[in-house]
């Protein structure tokens, strides 16, 4: 299973969006699953950002800081915004954010490779 699929599965199993992305990257972050889930930023905790987007950014800040700007640009190209409330309104997801989760995990993987 790749990072995108793994993150989507975490999300489907009940993890919030940020936890799902962090959980998928636990090993790369040098953490256990439990540590990664606990370390995940809270959705909307920093400037109202989407939790999936924020988690991806935090992972890259730790593993490849020079890739953060490119990641942010790609997320914006796909979705048009990074704010949770705006994304939900724009896309009518009603808190079903599995696409954001999967894409954030995939974009991080692309930046790391």
N, C-alpha and C positions, 0 to 999 in steps of 0.2 A: 504494500500500500504506500502511495506517495504522500507527501506532506499535505497536499490539498485534500485528498480523500480522508486522511487521518484527521485533519482539522474538522472536516464536515461530520465525521463520525462522532467526534467529541461533542460537537454542537448538538447533533441529533440525540445524543445520550443525556442531554440536560445541562451541559456546561454553557456558560454565557459565551458571547462571541470572543472576548479577549482570552478567556481561559482555553477555549477550543484551539485558538492559534498557538498559544503558549504550550499547551499540552502536546501538540503535534511536534514542537521543536524542543521538547524536554532534553532529549539526548544531546542534540547539537549545543544546547545551552549549558551542558554539563550538570544537569539537574535530574532528580528522579521525577516521575510523573507528578507525585504529590507536591514536591517543591515548585515545579513549574506552574501547576494550577494555583498554588498559593501566591506565587510571585506575579501572576498576571495582573496588569493594571485594571482598575475598575472601568467599565465602559462609561464614557462621558465624564470621567474623573479629571481629565485635563482638557479644558477648553471646549467641552462638549463633543470631543471627537468620537467617532464610531469606534467601538471597542476592538473590532477586528483590525481596522486600520492602525489604531494606536498600538496594539500588540505587535503587529508587524514592524512598525517603526521602532519600537523598543528593542525587539530582537535584533534588528539591523544595527541599532546604536551600539549593541554589545558585540556583535559578531563581525560587522563590516560597516563602520560608520560612514565611509565615503559613498556608500550606496543609498543612504537615506533619501537624498533629494530625488534620485531617479525613481525610487519606490513611490514616493509621494506623487510625483508627476504621473506615473503610470496609473495609480489608483484614481487620481483625478480625471485622467483621460477616459477611464472606464465608466466611472460613476458620476462625475461632475461636481462632487463635493466630498468632504471628509467629516462633516458634522452629522452626528447620529440623527438628530431630529429632522434635519433637512433631507437626509437620505431616505428616511422612512416616509416622509411626505412625498418626495419626488417619485419614489418607486412603489408606494402603497404596500409596503411589506407587512405592516402591522406586527412588527417584532419577529418576523421570520427572516432572519438575516444570514441564512446559510450560504447564500451566494457571496456576500461580503467576506465571510469566514474563509470559504474556499479560495476565492480570488486573492485575498491577503496572503494566505499561506503559499499559494502558487507564486505570487510576485516576489515574496521573500526568497523562495527557492531559486527563482530565476536570478535574483541579485547575488545569491551566494555561489552560484555556479559560474 
